[in-house]
Amino acid sequence: MPIYEYVCQSCGHDHEALQKLSDAPLTDCPACQAPALVKQISAAGFRLKGGGWYETDFKRSGTKKNLAGDSCGTQSAGGCGSCPATTNS
């Protein structure tokens, strides 16, 4: 869901709002109640919410999923050297 920036042309109040793309633009200023809010052009901002690929694959630091399966995909008995379960002697 994008975060939009607004500024009131009446009092100059800056306001940020978390809105759906389909939501109508805000018009009433939360500071002075005047119908003078104007949407600003700015860099896109968004918030990742809930579960999904970000939560399960990227958020936790220090742990990476092995997409190849349980084995480290090595061809030799010595292992690849990067798997913690195998040791190179």
Secondary structure, 3 states (H helix, E strand, C coil): CEEEEEEECCCCCEEEEECCCCCCCCCCCCCCCCCCEEECCCCCCECCCCCCHHHHHHCCCCCCCCCCCCCCCCCCCCCCCCCCCCCCC
